[in-house]
Amino acid sequence: MSNTHENNTVLSSLIYKVIESFCVKGLGFVIGIVLARLLVPEDFGQIALITVFINLGNTFAQSGLSTALVQNKTADHKDYSTVFYISLSVAVFSVLLLWITAPLIGTCYRNDAIVLPLRVYSFSLLFSACTSVQQAKIQREMKFRQNMFVTLLAVILSGALGILTALFGWGIWALILYYFSNTILSCFLMFPVAKWRPRLEFSASRAKELFSYGWKMLFSGILCSLYYDIRTLAVGKLFSEKELGYYSRGEQLPQILTQTLDTAVNSVMFPVLSKKQEQEEAFRKTLQTMLLLSASLVFPALFGLAIIADPLIPLLLTEKWIPCIPVLQLLCFGYASFPFMSCGLVAIKAGGYSGLYMRLEEIRRIMMLTILIGSLLWFHSVEAVAWGAVLSSWIDAAIVTAAVKKQFHCGLAEQFRELWKPLLACLAMGIAVWGTGFFLNEIIQASLLLLVVQIVVGIAVYMTLVALLSKPLLRWIRKIFEHK
């Protein structure tokens, strides 16, 4: 395969992956809005708690072996079958464990109503074990275009089922069916794409070889799962289901915006950085461009969301979700640190420093847990958990930035060389959006129309200032379109 053809294949695959990420997140966001209007905060609090244990079971079931399949250059059908049987066995064990411990979990969280939904939802782990192997094969063969259509179809069908059952008043079971059916549909729809079936073959030696790499990914996956879910566990334990529902819903919007926009940048820049890991100066410049591009997308999206949250949430989710607004606004500023952390970690991975990556994971998670415990002991409120998340996020970013400076000699001063420009544009955008709402509130009575006007004004002000201030960003965007 020629270099030109290979580059085109990689670029095409990345574009399809970015489109899939935006479309799936967008559809999930719309479905979530509809379900939030039909269901009550307690339902979302219960499903948030249940999902923590399902996610942890999925992490154990996959054991990092699916990632090892992608990394292994000589993986064959026997490797796929071997990983499938290991993952399925761990999934069966996880299902049994969740069935046994479900009453204890219900007692621990003073809610026996989650016992049966947790037990039923646990069966999704069996399908996820199969899906992880299929995804590994799809990744190896770069079938991102076909995977995009499968993923979108699964989201549409499962979302329709969730909304239909919510209309009939099924409560939390509507959410269970939505997530569970998505897992089942993804599993079966991927068979014709992956073109793989498990065979009755197993290799202990290959399993050992794959696990020598996979255990690191398992360890990192467990830490990552605990990082994202431990606040949910803490809020669910110490506060009511309704307050947990408010917290999870307040976190969802900034999380979707951040992960979607940042993933789009990182998935393109990671291979670029990997190719330049031996070219120190080129590597630093690419890292700075990557941070500028990521921040220029994430900052205005989060700051804009925080400013318009007051009229947006009642309009989208109805007034019953108004208590989640303070949490949402706080977490918007917490997630604004994500470009620093994410770009730094991508650079460390692209540079091949896996040992440093694992050490950073351990330090960051210990720090986050310490702040969480302190915020709960001293303040004991959901808002305190959100404030702790903000503090934790920025300390997290500072730790990663310090590691990047030591490893690549690219400190905060170098990173801020161009970054102050989108920050200034965000500040001007925020003033313009707030001023538009303040002065036109009496003139435009329709809240939806006023919101649209504020969004249009914010985008216009931000894009104008970025065009005037940040020429490197404009050059980079132009290069992307010219290359495609």
N, C-alpha and C positions, 0 to 999 in steps of 0.2 A: 504493500500500500504506500503510495507517494505521500510526502509530507503535506502537500497541499490538500490532498484528499482526506488525510487523517485530521488535519486542522479543521477542515470544513465539517467533518463528522462530529468532532468534539464540540465545535461552536454550535452546530445544529442541535446536538443533544442538550447542551447547556440552555439554549433558548427554550426548548420544549420543557425542560425542568423548571425554568423560571415561570413560564406560562402556567404550568401545572400548579406551582406553588401559589401564584396569584389567584388563579381560578378556584382552586380547592378552598383556599382561605376565604375568598370572597363569598363563595356559595355557603360555606360553613357559617360565615358571619350573618348572612341573610337568614339562613335556617335558624340560627341561634336567636335572632331578633324575633322571628315569628313564634318560636317556642317560648321565649321569655314573656311575650305578650299573652300567651295562652296558659302558662303555668305560673306557679307561685315561687317566691324565693326559697322556701323550704325544700322544694323539689330539686332545685339546683344545688343547694347545700348538701343534700343527701348524695346526689350523683357525683359531686366533687370529691366527697369522702370515699365513696366506693371506687372511683377511678384511680385514686392513689394506690390502692392495693392491687388493682388490675395492672397498672403500669409497672409496679414492682415485680409482679408475677411475670409479665412480659420480658422484663430485663433479665430475670433469671432463666427463663425458657430459651431465650436466644443465645445467652451465654457468650456473646461476642463472636460466635462462630460464623454467623452470616457475614459479618465484616471480614473475617478471616478468609472466607470463600472468595470474596471480591479481591482481596490482596494477593491470594495465592495464584501464581501464574500457571500452575499445572493442574488446577482443579478439574476433575472429571466427574462422570456420573456417580461413581462410587463415593466420591467426597460429598456430593449433594445428598445422596441417600444416607450416608453416615451422619451428617449434620442434622438431617430431617429426623432420624430416629432418636438422636440425643435430645434435640429440642422438644420432640413430642413426649419423650419420657419425662423430661423436666416439667413440661406443661401439665401432664397428667398428675404428677406429684404436687404441683402448685394448686391445681383444681381441688385435689383431695384435702390439701392443707387449708385452703380457703373455706371449704365446706365444713371442716372440723372447727376452725377458729372463728367462723362467722358469728356464732352466738356470743363468743367472748368479745369480739369487736363491737357488736351491738350493745353489750353491757357496758363496755368501756366508754362508749360515746352516748350512753343513756338513750339508745334508740333501737328498739328491736325491729322497727319497720325496715331497716336496711339489710337484715339478715337474708331474707329470701331473694331480693334483687341482687345482692352480692353473690350469692350462690349461683343464680342463673347466669349472671354476667360472666362468672369465672370460666364458663365453658368456651368463651371467646378465645381463651388462651390456646386451645387446641387448634383453632383455625389460624391464629397468629403464628404458631410454630411453622405451619406449612407456608404461610405467606412470606415469612422471613427468608426462606430458601428460594422461593420464586423471585423475590425482589433481588436477591444476590445474583441470580442468573441473569435477570433483566439488566442489572447494572453492568455486569461483565460484558454482556453483548450489546450494550449501548442502545437498548430498545426503549428509549425514553418517550418517543412519539406514541407508540402503542400503549405504553404504561399510562401516559397522560389521559387518553380516552377512557381507559379502564377505571382509573381513579375518579375521574369526573362522573362517569356513569354510576359508580357505586355511591358517591356522595348524593347525587340527584335522587336515586331510588330510595336510599335509606332515609334521606331527608323528607321525602314525600310520605314515607311510612310513619316517621316520627311525628310529623305535623298532623297527619290524619288521625292517629291514635290520641294525640293531645286534644284535638277537637272533640273527641268522644269522651274526654275527661279521664284519661288513664293516668294522669299525674306522672310520677317518677318512672312508671313503666313505659311511657312514651319516649323518655330519654334513654332508657335501657334498650328498647327496640331500635332506636336511631343508631346508637353506637354499635350494638351487637350486629345488626343487619349489615352495617357498613363493613365490618370485619369479615362476615360470611361472604358477602357479595364480592369483596376484593379478592378473597381466596379463590373462589370459583371462576371469576372472570379472568384471572391471571393465568389459568392453565393454558388456554390457547395462545397466549402471548409468550409465556416462558417456555412452552413446549417441553415440559418436564413432568415425569411421573416417578414417584418413589419405587425403587426396586428392592427385592429381598437380598440386599448385600450390605455388608458392614465391614469397615476396616479399623481395627483398634489402633494400628500404627499411624494411620492418617488422622484419626481423631486426636491422638496425642500431639501430632505435629500442628494441627490447626489450633488446638487449645493452647499451645505454647504462645501463640500470638493473641488468641481470643480472650485469655484471662485478663489481660490488661484492659481490653475494651469492656469486659464485664465489670471490672472494678471501677472504671471511669463511668460506666453506665449507671451503676448503683449510686455512686456519688452524685451524678447528675440528677437521677430520679429523686433522691432524697433532697437535693438542693431545691428542686422545683416544687416538691410535694410536702415538705416538712411544715411549711407555714399553714397549709391546708389542714394537716393533722392537728397542729397546735390550736388553730382557730376552732376547728370542729370539736376538739376536746374541751376547751375552756369557755366557749360561747355557744349560742344557740344555732340551730340549723339555718334560721333566717339570716343571722349575721354572717354565717359562712357563705350563704348564697349571695349576699351583698358583696362580700370580699372577692369571691371567685368571679362574679360578673364584672366588678370593677377592675379586676386584673386582666380580664379577657381581651378587652378592646385594645389597650396599649400593647399587650403581648402579641396580638395578631398583627398589628401595624409594624411593630419592631421586627419580629421574626420574618415576616414576609418581605419587607424591604431590604433588611440586612442579608437575608439568605440569597436574594437575587444578586446582590453585589458580590458576596463571598463565593458563591458558586462559580462566578466568572473569574474572580481574581485569584482563587486558590491555585489553579493550574498555571497561571501567569507567574505567580510568586515562586512556585515549585521549580519552574524552568530557570529562574534567575537566582537560585540560592547560592551559586558560586560567584555571582557578580554583586559585590557588596553595595556599591553605589547605586546600581540599577535597582537592586532589591529595596533599598531604602526609599528611593523615589517612588517606586510602585506602591509600597506600603503607605506612603503619605497620600498618594493619589487615591488609594483604596479607602483610607480613612475619610478623606475629603468628600468622596462620592457617597459613602455610607452616611456620614453625618448630614450631608446636604439633603438627603432623603428622609432620614429618621427624625432629625430635629424639628423641621416644620410640621411634620405629621403629628408628632407628640405634643408640641407646644400648641398647635392649632386645636387639637382634640381637648386639651386641658382648658383652653379658653372658652370653647363652645359647648362644654359638657353640660352646663346648667340647662340650656334650652334643648340640647340634643337628646339626652337620656329620657326625659318625659315624652318626647315626641316619638322616639324609636321604641322604647320599652314600656311605656305608660308610667304613670306617676308612682306606682308601687315600688319602682326601682330607684327613686330619688335618693335614698340613703346610701347608695353605692357611689354617688358622685364624688365625695371627698376622697374616697379610696382611689378612684380612677384618676383624679387630678394629681394626687401624690405619686402614684405609680408611674404616671407619664414622665415626671421628672426623674424618677428612679431609672426607668428604661432608657432615658436619654443618654445614660452612660454606656449603653450597649455597643455603639460603634467602637469606642476605645477598647473595651474588653474583647469583643468579637474579632476585630481586625488584628489585635495583638496575638490572640490565640491562633488565628489562621496563619500568621507569619511564623509563629513558633513551630506549628505543625509542618508548614511548607519548608522550613529550614531543616527539618529532620530531628528536632530536639524533643523526642518523645519522653525522655526521662524528666526534663524540665517541665514538660506539659503535665505529667502526673504529679510532680511535686507542687505545682501551682494549684492543681485541683484540690489536693489535700489541704493546703494552706487556706484557700478561699472558702472551702466548705466549713472548716473549723471556725474561721472568722465569722461566717454567716450565722452559724449555730449559736455562737457566743452572743452576738448582737440580738438574735431572736429571743434567747432566754432572758437577756437583760431587759429588753423592751416589755416582755410579758410580766416579769417580776416587779418592775418598777412602776409600770403604767397600767397594765392589765386592761387593754382595750383593743378593738380591731384597728382603730386609727394608729395606735402605737405599733402594731405589727407592720402597717403600711409605712410608717416613718422608719422603722427598723429596716425594712426592705430597701428604702431609698438610700439610707446610710450605707447599708451593706453593698448595694450596687456600685456606689461611687468608690468605696474602699476597694472593692473587687477590681474596678477599672484601674485604680492607682497601683495595685499590686502587679497587674499584668503589664501596665505601662512601664513600671520600673524594671521588670524582667526584659521587656523589649529594648529599653535603653541600654541595659547591661549587655545583651546579646548582639544587638544590631546597631548600637550607638545612635539610636533615634529616640531622643527623649521628648518630654512634653513641649519644650520650646520649639523643636523642629516640627512636631505634630500640629502646633498651633500657628505655624507660620501662615497658613492659608485658612485655618479653621475659624478665625475670628470673623471672617467675612460672612459665611452663612449664619453665624450666631447673631451678628448685627442685623442681618436681613430678617431673622426670626423675631428679634426684638421689635423691629419696625412693623413686621407683619402682625404681631400680637397687639400692638398699639392701634393699628388700623382696624383690626377685627373688633376689638373692644369698642373703639370709637364709633364704628359703624352701628353696632348694636345699641350703643347709648343714645346716639342722635336720631336713629331711624325707628326706634322702638315705638314711638307714638305715631309715626307716619304709616309704618307698615304693620298692620294689626295681625296679619297671618304669620304665625310663628315659623311655619315651613318656608315661606317666601323670604322672611328676614334671615333665616339660617342660610339659605342658598346665597343670598346677597353677601353675607359675611364671608362665606367660603370663597366665593368668586373674588371678592376684594382681597382676601388674604393671599390667595394664589397669585393674583396679579402683582401685588406689592412685592411678594417674596421673589418671584421669577424676575421681575424688573431689576431689583437690587442685586440679585445673584449675577444677572447678565452684565451689570455695570461693574461689579466688584471683582468677580472671580473668573478671570480669563482661563486659568489652568483647568477649572472644572468644565467650562464650555468646550475647550479644546479636546478634553478626554471624551465627553459625550459625542462630539462630532466624529472622533476617531472610531468610536464603537459603531455608529451608524454607517460610516464610510466602509469599515471593514466588512460589515454584514452585506 
